[in-house]
Amino acid sequence: MSKYSRVFKITLAQQCLNGVSSPKALGKQLSIPHSQIRYWSKVYSFNGDESFLPPKSPHTAKDKSDILKRMWSENWSLHYTSAFYNLPSPGTLWVWLREFDESGLQGLQPKQRGRTYMKKQSQESNDKSIDEMTVEELREELEYRRTEVAVLKKLEALDEMKRQQAKKKRQLSKG
């Protein structure tokens, strides 16, 4: 979520574009970098009432590639290009450039967001008898079991501690 609301950004941009105040004066008054206010004004001048709205869908690798190609062909700056395309900040475009430089078009592919899930432990080691397992597999199994027991002991100790605290609270409230 953005630090400043959409309405706030539009209001400041309108004040600057209408000549009511300068970005520098507003920046000093509100303790916001004047370059940020200048950027918001530029975004608003290009996009009007559509400014600062999130995209309807995430940018695809083709979208990102097209934006970068247009920036290069028109010889636009990062600030101008990101304002023209209503991006949250020039930093977004900077990240796309870096990813393109490092990995080409593949780097522009949208990344999977959210938590990564733990891999389920393979069942093949559980299906083997102890005699069939290699020394390394036995060590891994032992380490896994020891970790599992340690976690269970910690949970039991935590549960016991919570029970004792609840018991103390009950005794204090009675006495």
Backbone as ProteinMPNN parsed JSONL, in Angstrom:
{"seq_chain_A": "MSKYSRVFKITLAQQCLNGVSSPKALGKQLSIPHSQIRYWSKVYSFNGDESFLPPKSPHTAKDKSDILKRMWSENWSLHYTSAFYNLPSPGTLWVWLREFDESGLQGLQPKQRGRTYMKKQSQESNDKSIDEMTVEELREELEYRRTEVAVLKKLEALDEMKRQQAKKKRQLSKG", "coords_chain_A": {"N_chain_A": [[0.831, -1.166, 0.0], [0.429, 2.257, -0.666], [2.234, 5.049, 0.673], [1.121, 7.56, 0.589], [-2.141, 8.796, -0.091], [-4.165, 8.361, -3.038], [-5.859, 10.508, -3.64], [-4.602, 12.58, -2.247], [-2.158, 12.776, -3.655], [-3.114, 13.55, -6.187], [-4.296, 15.998, -5.553], [-2.064, 17.568, -4.747], [-0.621, 17.488, -7.146], [-2.371, 18.836, -8.884], [-2.365, 21.375, -7.682], [0.249, 22.156, -8.212], [0.331, 22.074, -11.037], [-1.609, 23.951, -11.683], [-0.425, 26.237, -10.885], [-0.729, 27.154, -8.324], [0.961, 26.542, -6.243], [4.457, 25.788, -5.813], [6.422, 22.823, -6.46], [8.651, 22.743, -4.791], [7.995, 24.489, -2.667], [5.698, 23.223, -1.635], [6.845, 20.81, -0.927], [8.614, 21.571, 1.132], [6.765, 22.537, 2.98], [5.219, 20.245, 3.561], [7.051, 18.33, 4.185], [7.947, 16.538, 2.207], [9.874, 15.122, -0.363], [10.66, 17.377, -2.985], [11.099, 16.441, -5.506], [9.555, 14.185, -5.638], [6.976, 15.252, -5.599], [7.079, 16.664, -7.983], [7.235, 14.478, -9.719], [4.707, 13.271, -9.289], [3.125, 15.309, -10.324], [3.847, 15.208, -12.995], [2.95, 12.625, -13.673], [0.2, 12.995, -13.297], [-0.299, 14.98, -15.221], [0.007, 13.541, -17.586], [-1.816, 11.373, -17.321], [-4.193, 12.17, -16.121], [-7.349, 11.766, -14.58], [-7.031, 9.054, -14.342], [-4.716, 8.639, -13.074], [-2.386, 7.196, -10.793], [-3.786, 4.888, -10.284], [-3.92, 1.396, -9.686], [-2.674, -1.054, -12.032], [-4.999, -2.803, -14.16], [-4.475, -5.451, -14.557], [-1.572, -7.428, -13.772], [1.582, -6.337, -15.134], [2.645, -7.887, -18.053], [5.411, -9.814, -19.384], [5.682, -9.064, -22.028], [4.403, -6.549, -22.034], [6.136, -5.117, -20.366], [8.474, -5.285, -21.867], [7.685, -3.894, -24.184], [7.313, -1.329, -23.118], [9.929, -0.699, -22.305], [11.21, -0.781, -24.825], [9.935, 1.352, -26.13], [10.787, 3.456, -24.533], [13.526, 3.443, -25.1], [13.521, 3.845, -27.917], [12.277, 6.348, -28.19], [13.989, 7.802, -26.744], [13.558, 8.487, -24.045], [13.616, 9.496, -20.587], [13.966, 7.675, -17.456], [12.194, 8.719, -15.525], [10.358, 10.197, -17.083], [9.276, 8.184, -18.747], [8.18, 6.373, -16.851], [6.267, 8.032, -15.687], [4.664, 8.574, -17.897], [3.569, 6.055, -18.418], [2.176, 5.646, -16.11], [3.327, 4.383, -13.868], [4.099, 3.211, -10.545], [6.495, 4.326, -9.529], [9.66, 5.68, -10.706], [11.474, 3.815, -9.944], [10.358, 1.314, -10.34], [10.588, 0.921, -13.085], [13.322, 0.969, -13.228], [13.996, -1.411, -11.93], [12.922, -3.242, -13.765], [14.612, -2.724, -15.941], [17.096, -3.551, -14.89], [16.553, -6.296, -14.465], [16.104, -7.066, -17.092], [18.604, -6.577, -18.228], [20.123, -8.462, -16.838], [18.874, -10.976, -17.361], [17.564, -10.936, -19.8], [14.591, -11.221, -21.825], [13.428, -13.224, -20.336], [13.885, -12.456, -17.718], [11.971, -10.543, -17.342], [9.633, -11.814, -16.879], [6.68, -12.239, -14.922], [7.037, -12.591, -11.412], [6.424, -15.246, -9.1], [4.323, -14.621, -6.419], [4.02, -14.409, -2.844], [3.984, -16.883, -0.209], [6.41, -19.478, -0.167], [6.037, -22.938, -0.315], [6.827, -25.655, 1.855], [8.657, -28.481, 0.808], [7.2, -31.666, 0.468], [8.187, -34.404, 2.415], [9.987, -36.983, 0.902], [8.487, -40.099, 0.201], [9.846, -42.365, -0.322], [12.004, -42.996, 1.363], [10.67, -43.715, 3.656], [9.388, -45.989, 2.916], [11.325, -47.898, 2.623], [13.044, -50.544, 4.225], [15.094, -50.626, 7.194], [17.352, -52.133, 6.683], [17.669, -51.856, 3.941], [18.406, -49.248, 3.525], [20.883, -46.731, 2.803], [23.921, -45.642, 4.437], [24.015, -42.862, 4.467], [21.316, -42.2, 4.005], [20.222, -43.251, 6.327], [21.437, -41.58, 8.227], [20.275, -39.107, 7.505], [17.596, -39.686, 8.036], [17.738, -40.133, 10.806], [18.557, -37.586, 11.685], [16.341, -36.098, 10.908], [14.341, -37.275, 12.523], [15.335, -36.681, 15.089], [15.172, -33.893, 15.069], [12.429, -33.622, 14.801], [11.552, -34.712, 17.266], [12.732, -32.876, 19.015], [11.337, -30.548, 18.401], [8.757, -31.293, 19.161], [9.178, -31.624, 21.924], [9.764, -28.986, 22.652], [7.302, -27.793, 22.076], [5.661, -29.109, 23.933], [6.842, -28.156, 26.321], [6.3, -25.428, 26.09], [3.518, -25.478, 26.118], [3.098, -26.478, 28.687], [4.188, -24.38, 30.173], [2.37, -22.34, 29.569], [0.07, -23.414, 30.747], [0.834, -23.357, 33.468], [1.102, -20.591, 33.833], [-1.546, -19.781, 33.456], [-2.676, -21.092, 35.629], [-1.452, -19.737, 37.76], [-2.553, -17.192, 37.367], [-5.225, -17.719, 37.897], [-5.022, -18.396, 40.599], [-4.125, -15.968, 41.653], [-6.277, -14.336, 41.102], [-8.236, -15.452, 42.724], [-7.22, -15.076, 45.281]], "CA_chain_A": [[0.0, 0.0, 0.0], [1.182, 3.482, -0.815], [2.335, 5.884, 1.857], [0.219, 8.697, 0.404], [-3.363, 8.402, -0.794], [-4.329, 8.792, -4.424], [-6.478, 11.838, -3.619], [-3.562, 13.497, -1.8], [-1.225, 12.969, -4.767], [-3.794, 14.313, -7.238], [-4.47, 17.366, -5.055], [-0.777, 18.252, -4.848], [-0.284, 17.63, -8.563], [-3.218, 19.902, -9.423], [-1.873, 22.651, -7.161], [1.473, 22.496, -8.946], [0.026, 22.312, -12.446], [-2.417, 25.172, -11.796], [0.394, 27.374, -10.47], [-1.084, 27.585, -6.969], [2.161, 26.392, -5.426], [5.546, 25.084, -6.495], [6.784, 21.567, -5.789], [9.615, 23.009, -3.728], [7.281, 25.077, -1.525], [4.861, 22.165, -1.062], [7.746, 19.839, -0.314], [9.058, 22.099, 2.43], [5.605, 22.649, 3.865], [4.703, 18.93, 3.93], [8.197, 17.431, 4.425], [7.98, 15.537, 1.139], [10.852, 15.553, -1.365], [10.007, 18.083, -4.094], [11.197, 15.611, -6.719], [8.388, 13.287, -5.594], [5.808, 16.047, -5.992], [7.246, 16.899, -9.431], [6.883, 13.227, -10.398], [3.251, 13.141, -9.229], [2.568, 16.293, -11.263], [4.08, 14.68, -14.347], [2.02, 11.499, -13.847], [-1.15, 13.548, -13.432], [-0.413, 15.697, -16.505], [-0.144, 12.543, -18.646], [-2.882, 10.386, -17.14], [-5.422, 12.789, -15.615], [-8.078, 11.086, -13.513], [-6.593, 7.656, -14.26], [-3.422, 8.626, -12.385], [-2.147, 6.508, -9.519], [-4.615, 3.692, -10.135], [-3.128, 0.203, -9.993], [-3.063, -1.631, -13.326], [-6.115, -3.758, -14.078], [-3.821, -6.757, -14.42], [-0.117, -7.233, -13.671], [2.277, -6.168, -16.407], [3.252, -9.103, -18.589], [6.761, -9.612, -19.898], [5.547, -8.313, -23.288], [4.124, -5.151, -21.667], [7.375, -4.531, -19.852], [9.381, -5.179, -23.001], [7.199, -2.801, -25.041], [7.58, -0.061, -22.433], [11.37, -0.448, -22.402], [11.534, -0.476, -26.226], [9.457, 2.717, -26.422], [11.681, 4.367, -23.818], [14.778, 3.519, -25.847], [13.314, 4.408, -29.255], [11.923, 7.764, -28.051], [15.059, 8.401, -25.957], [12.937, 9.056, -22.853], [14.261, 9.194, -19.303], [13.2, 6.771, -16.587], [11.106, 9.478, -14.905], [9.357, 10.532, -18.097], [8.628, 6.939, -19.168], [7.338, 5.826, -15.785], [5.118, 8.939, -15.542], [3.822, 8.39, -19.076], [2.865, 4.773, -18.288], [1.471, 5.633, -14.831], [3.947, 3.406, -12.972], [4.159, 3.747, -9.179], [7.683, 5.163, -9.372], [10.708, 5.341, -11.675], [12.179, 2.636, -9.445], [9.759, 0.132, -10.972], [11.217, 0.812, -14.403], [14.724, 0.656, -12.968], [14.043, -2.849, -11.629], [12.711, -3.934, -15.033], [15.852, -2.584, -16.723], [18.121, -4.417, -14.303], [16.184, -7.679, -14.743], [16.302, -7.288, -18.534], [20.052, -6.646, -18.453], [20.661, -9.689, -16.26], [18.295, -12.225, -17.863], [16.837, -10.755, -21.051], [13.131, -11.261, -21.723], [13.067, -14.156, -19.271], [13.916, -11.716, -16.469], [10.777, -9.695, -17.237], [8.469, -12.639, -16.555], [6.186, -11.958, -13.568], [7.508, -13.512, -10.378], [5.372, -15.787, -8.257], [4.304, -13.896, -5.159], [3.464, -15.139, -1.716], [4.843, -17.815, 0.499], [6.793, -20.73, -0.804], [5.639, -24.047, 0.542], [7.859, -26.651, 2.101], [8.515, -29.709, 0.042], [6.818, -32.817, 1.277], [9.279, -35.361, 2.508], [9.763, -38.1, -0.013], [7.986, -41.303, 0.851], [10.667, -43.526, -0.649], [12.817, -43.407, 2.505], [9.775, -44.319, 4.633], [8.978, -47.301, 2.416], [12.444, -48.827, 2.697], [13.361, -51.061, 5.561], [16.378, -50.124, 7.67], [18.411, -52.908, 6.038], [17.815, -51.419, 2.551], [18.842, -47.854, 3.472], [22.318, -46.468, 2.837], [24.356, -44.966, 5.658], [23.61, -41.454, 4.332], [19.864, -42.138, 4.205], [19.988, -43.486, 7.759], [21.807, -40.347, 8.931], [19.238, -38.109, 7.232], [16.394, -40.106, 8.775], [18.012, -39.894, 12.219], [18.543, -36.13, 11.891], [14.938, -35.677, 10.798], [13.624, -37.747, 13.716], [15.805, -35.911, 16.243], [14.579, -32.559, 14.939], [10.997, -33.773, 15.076], [11.407, -34.907, 18.712], [13.09, -31.614, 19.666], [10.212, -29.627, 18.2], [7.663, -31.754, 20.016], [9.531, -31.308, 23.313], [9.59, -27.534, 22.816], [5.86, -27.527, 22.113], [5.167, -29.569, 25.237], [7.333, -27.23, 27.347], [5.547, -24.189, 25.916], [2.158, -25.753, 26.576], [3.171, -26.589, 30.151], [4.412, -23.041, 30.691], [1.09, -21.623, 29.449], [-0.831, -23.949, 31.779], [1.278, -22.844, 34.764], [0.756, -19.176, 33.896], [-2.996, -19.705, 33.647], [-2.93, -21.528, 37.0], [-1.036, -18.615, 38.624], [-3.555, -16.136, 37.197], [-6.427, -18.147, 38.631], [-4.734, -18.294, 42.033], [-4.06, -14.551, 41.998], [-7.616, -13.749, 41.048], [-8.993, -15.965, 43.879], [-6.639, -14.613, 46.54]], "C_chain_A": [[0.885, 1.241, 0.0], [1.168, 4.31, 0.463], [1.344, 7.05, 1.795], [-0.99, 8.247, -0.414], [-3.375, 8.974, -2.208], [-4.876, 10.211, -4.483], [-5.443, 12.892, -3.221], [-2.597, 13.805, -2.948], [-1.854, 13.828, -5.86], [-3.957, 15.771, -6.812], [-3.17, 18.156, -5.177], [-0.387, 18.481, -6.304], [-1.099, 18.758, -9.194], [-2.741, 21.275, -8.95], [-0.634, 23.105, -7.924], [1.167, 22.868, -10.396], [-0.791, 23.589, -12.66], [-1.649, 26.407, -11.337], [0.064, 27.899, -9.087], [0.15, 27.546, -6.062], [3.22, 25.642, -6.231], [5.846, 23.778, -5.758], [7.742, 21.789, -4.618], [8.916, 23.544, -2.474], [6.414, 24.025, -0.842], [5.707, 21.13, -0.335], [8.226, 20.289, 1.05], [7.919, 22.108, 3.433], [5.171, 21.291, 4.408], [5.791, 17.908, 4.262], [8.18, 16.236, 3.469], [9.02, 16.002, 0.133], [10.151, 16.213, -2.564], [10.085, 17.295, -5.397], [10.013, 14.642, -6.798], [7.139, 14.025, -6.06], [5.874, 16.375, -7.485], [6.845, 15.661, -10.219], [5.366, 13.04, -10.417], [2.582, 14.103, -10.208], [2.701, 15.797, -12.698], [3.114, 13.524, -14.639], [0.61, 12.03, -14.093], [-1.321, 14.279, -14.765], [-0.597, 14.719, -17.67], [-1.446, 11.754, -18.534], [-4.18, 10.934, -16.559], [-6.047, 11.997, -14.486], [-7.715, 9.608, -13.374], [-5.28, 7.517, -13.499], [-3.486, 7.846, -11.081], [-3.109, 5.353, -9.256], [-3.741, 2.48, -10.421], [-3.557, -0.361, -11.351], [-4.171, -2.664, -13.148], [-5.608, -5.188, -13.951], [-2.313, -6.515, -14.351], [0.51, -7.101, -15.06], [2.902, -7.496, -16.829], [4.664, -8.785, -19.062], [6.711, -8.813, -21.201], [5.273, -6.845, -23.002], [5.41, -4.453, -21.233], [8.372, -4.299, -20.991], [8.974, -4.025, -23.915], [7.491, -1.44, -24.422], [9.064, 0.282, -22.536], [11.778, -0.084, -23.833], [11.122, 0.947, -26.587], [10.365, 3.746, -25.748], [12.981, 4.546, -24.6], [14.582, 4.189, -27.202], [13.006, 5.901, -29.202], [13.002, 8.541, -27.282], [14.506, 9.133, -24.729], [13.754, 8.696, -21.622], [13.392, 8.213, -18.521], [11.988, 7.486, -15.995], [9.984, 9.755, -15.901], [8.564, 9.277, -18.494], [7.699, 6.4, -18.096], [6.126, 6.72, -15.534], [4.142, 8.731, -16.693], [2.968, 7.124, -18.948], [2.211, 4.592, -16.913], [2.009, 4.542, -13.889], [4.074, 4.021, -11.582], [5.354, 4.667, -8.934], [8.684, 4.802, -10.467], [11.5, 4.112, -11.236], [11.653, 1.343, -10.039], [10.433, -0.129, -12.319], [12.688, 0.438, -14.259], [14.898, -0.837, -12.699], [13.866, -3.643, -12.918], [13.975, -3.879, -15.896], [16.934, -3.525, -16.212], [17.829, -5.888, -14.609], [16.399, -8.018, -16.211], [17.789, -7.424, -18.842], [20.632, -7.965, -17.966], [20.172, -10.944, -16.97], [17.542, -12.092, -19.178], [15.333, -10.782, -20.819], [12.655, -12.188, -20.61], [13.017, -13.447, -17.926], [12.691, -10.852, -16.253], [9.516, -10.489, -16.917], [7.999, -12.307, -15.137], [6.653, -13.03, -12.59], [6.315, -14.013, -9.581], [5.456, -15.1, -6.907], [3.729, -14.776, -4.064], [4.473, -16.091, -1.12], [5.199, -19.008, -0.365], [6.469, -21.844, 0.184], [6.786, -25.025, 0.692], [7.595, -27.881, 1.24], [8.066, -30.818, 0.982], [7.979, -33.801, 1.273], [8.962, -36.555, 1.62], [9.377, -39.348, 0.77], [8.904, -42.501, 0.627], [11.519, -43.972, 0.539], [11.951, -44.072, 3.569], [9.374, -45.725, 4.21], [10.087, -48.344, 2.548], [12.597, -49.339, 4.126], [14.754, -50.546, 5.937], [17.531, -50.846, 6.972], [18.687, -52.432, 4.617], [18.391, -50.009, 2.431], [20.36, -47.746, 3.513], [22.641, -45.741, 4.135], [23.901, -43.5, 5.614], [22.111, -41.29, 4.557], [19.512, -42.35, 5.681], [20.32, -42.237, 8.58], [20.747, -39.263, 8.742], [17.962, -38.415, 8.02], [16.564, -39.826, 10.266], [17.949, -38.397, 12.538], [17.107, -35.593, 11.846], [14.162, -36.056, 12.057], [14.048, -36.96, 14.96], [15.212, -34.503, 16.23], [13.104, -32.6, 15.291], [10.751, -33.906, 16.588], [11.711, -33.609, 19.448], [11.949, -30.603, 19.545], [9.046, -30.017, 19.099], [7.937, -31.454, 21.49], [9.352, -29.824, 23.59], [8.113, -27.184, 22.911], [5.253, -27.948, 23.442], [5.587, -28.618, 26.344], [6.57, -25.907, 27.275], [4.122, -24.354, 26.427], [2.121, -25.827, 28.108], [3.35, -25.21, 30.778], [3.121, -22.213, 30.64], [0.104, -22.103, 30.505], [-0.469, -23.417, 33.165], [0.944, -21.365, 34.916], [-0.736, -18.997, 34.123], [-3.357, -20.083, 35.078], [-2.577, -20.413, 37.987], [-2.06, -17.494, 38.551], [-4.823, -16.476, 37.975], [-6.225, -17.999, 40.141], [-4.679, -16.836, 42.487], [-5.433, -13.912, 42.009], [-8.489, -14.242, 42.205], [-8.515, -15.323, 45.177], [-6.639, -13.161, 46.665]], "O_chain_A": [[1.959, 1.253, 0.601], [0.208, 4.272, 1.234], [0.8, 7.471, 2.816], [-0.87, 7.418, -1.315], [-2.679, 9.942, -2.515], [-4.413, 11.025, -5.282], [-5.414, 13.98, -3.797], [-2.26, 14.966, -3.182], [-1.207, 14.726, -6.397], [-3.777, 16.678, -7.625], [-3.175, 19.289, -5.658], [0.12, 19.547, -6.654], [-0.557, 19.552, -9.963], [-2.716, 22.227, -9.729], [-0.484, 24.285, -8.243], [1.684, 23.857, -10.914], [-0.674, 24.234, -13.702], [-2.179, 27.516, -11.397], [0.525, 28.976, -8.708], [0.341, 28.423, -5.219], [2.91, 24.954, -7.203], [5.554, 23.65, -4.569], [7.656, 21.115, -3.591], [9.207, 23.109, -1.36], [6.391, 23.939, 0.386], [5.335, 20.639, 0.73], [8.25, 19.512, 2.004], [8.093, 21.731, 4.592], [4.795, 21.183, 5.575], [5.49, 16.758, 4.581], [8.372, 15.089, 3.872], [9.046, 17.187, -0.199], [9.175, 15.678, -3.091], [9.246, 17.459, -6.283], [9.531, 14.322, -7.885], [6.34, 13.484, -6.825], [4.853, 16.366, -8.172], [6.197, 15.765, -11.261], [4.802, 12.687, -11.453], [1.589, 13.754, -10.846], [1.786, 15.946, -13.508], [2.532, 13.454, -15.721], [-0.087, 11.564, -14.994], [-2.388, 14.201, -15.374], [-1.286, 15.039, -18.638], [-2.105, 11.497, -19.542], [-5.178, 10.214, -16.514], [-5.363, 11.6, -13.543], [-8.066, 8.982, -12.374], [-4.788, 6.406, -13.301], [-4.495, 7.842, -10.375], [-3.229, 4.893, -8.121], [-2.898, 2.532, -11.317], [-4.698, -0.159, -11.768], [-4.263, -3.316, -12.109], [-6.241, -6.029, -13.312], [-1.835, -5.487, -14.83], [0.026, -7.682, -16.031], [3.601, -8.141, -16.048], [5.058, -7.621, -19.129], [7.585, -7.985, -21.457], [5.848, -5.975, -23.656], [5.721, -3.349, -21.679], [9.022, -3.257, -21.064], [9.827, -3.262, -24.368], [7.873, -0.504, -25.125], [9.419, 1.425, -22.823], [12.594, 0.816, -24.036], [11.861, 1.663, -27.264], [10.673, 4.785, -26.332], [13.477, 5.663, -24.745], [15.398, 5.021, -27.596], [13.433, 6.647, -30.083], [12.945, 9.766, -27.179], [14.925, 10.246, -24.414], [14.491, 7.71, -21.618], [12.241, 7.957, -18.875], [10.889, 6.933, -15.963], [8.806, 9.568, -15.593], [7.336, 9.308, -18.567], [6.567, 6.014, -18.384], [5.055, 6.214, -15.2], [2.929, 8.713, -16.485], [1.795, 7.118, -19.32], [1.744, 3.5, -16.591], [1.24, 3.868, -13.203], [4.148, 5.244, -11.46], [5.242, 5.664, -8.22], [8.574, 3.743, -11.086], [12.125, 3.445, -12.061], [12.406, 0.387, -10.224], [10.798, -1.26, -12.638], [13.229, -0.314, -15.069], [15.844, -1.453, -13.189], [14.584, -4.617, -13.144], [14.357, -4.876, -16.507], [17.602, -4.207, -16.989], [18.734, -6.642, -14.967], [16.825, -9.124, -16.541], [18.188, -8.286, -19.626], [21.526, -8.526, -18.6], [20.946, -11.88, -17.17], [16.933, -13.062, -19.628], [14.857, -10.41, -19.747], [11.602, -11.962, -20.014], [12.196, -13.794, -17.077], [12.392, -10.464, -15.123], [8.45, -9.908, -16.708], [8.825, -12.115, -14.244], [6.661, -14.219, -12.906], [5.324, -13.304, -9.407], [6.532, -15.005, -6.317], [3.04, -15.76, -4.331], [5.65, -16.098, -1.48], [4.403, -19.48, -1.177], [6.624, -21.675, 1.394], [7.603, -25.201, -0.212], [6.449, -28.255, 0.99], [8.496, -30.895, 2.133], [8.654, -33.996, 0.262], [7.841, -37.062, 1.59], [9.887, -39.604, 1.86], [8.768, -43.527, 1.293], [11.745, -45.168, 0.724], [12.446, -44.914, 4.317], [9.056, -46.561, 5.056], [9.811, -49.544, 2.581], [12.309, -48.636, 5.095], [15.499, -50.083, 5.074], [18.568, -50.242, 6.7], [19.806, -52.579, 4.125], [18.822, -49.612, 1.348], [21.039, -48.544, 4.159], [21.744, -45.283, 4.843], [23.45, -42.963, 6.626], [21.682, -40.349, 5.224], [18.61, -41.701, 6.211], [19.591, -41.877, 9.504], [20.366, -38.584, 9.696], [17.337, -37.521, 8.59], [15.64, -39.338, 10.917], [17.358, -37.995, 13.54], [16.723, -34.743, 12.65], [13.411, -35.241, 12.594], [13.208, -36.614, 15.79], [14.8, -33.988, 17.269], [12.593, -31.724, 15.989], [9.838, -33.278, 17.124], [11.02, -33.271, 20.409], [11.645, -29.888, 20.499], [8.425, -29.16, 19.726], [7.026, -31.071, 22.224], [8.845, -29.444, 24.645], [7.721, -26.364, 23.741], [4.429, -27.231, 24.01], [4.782, -28.298, 27.219], [6.233, -25.333, 28.311], [3.587, -23.466, 27.091], [1.208, -25.292, 28.738], [2.734, -24.905, 31.799], [2.823, -21.47, 31.576], [-0.617, -21.298, 31.094], [-1.352, -23.067, 33.947], [0.549, -20.926, 35.995], [-1.142, -18.139, 34.907], [-4.24, -19.471, 35.679], [-3.317, -20.172, 38.941], [-2.401, -16.905, 39.577], [-5.414, -15.616, 38.628], [-7.113, -17.546, 40.863], [-5.134, -16.507, 43.582], [-5.716, -13.045, 42.835], [-9.395, -13.526, 42.631], [-9.318, -15.057, 46.072], [-6.18, -12.628, 47.675]]}, "name": "protein", "num_of_chains": 1, "seq": "MSKYSRVFKITLAQQCLNGVSSPKALGKQLSIPHSQIRYWSKVYSFNGDESFLPPKSPHTAKDKSDILKRMWSENWSLHYTSAFYNLPSPGTLWVWLREFDESGLQGLQPKQRGRTYMKKQSQESNDKSIDEMTVEELREELEYRRTEVAVLKKLEALDEMKRQQAKKKRQLSKG"}
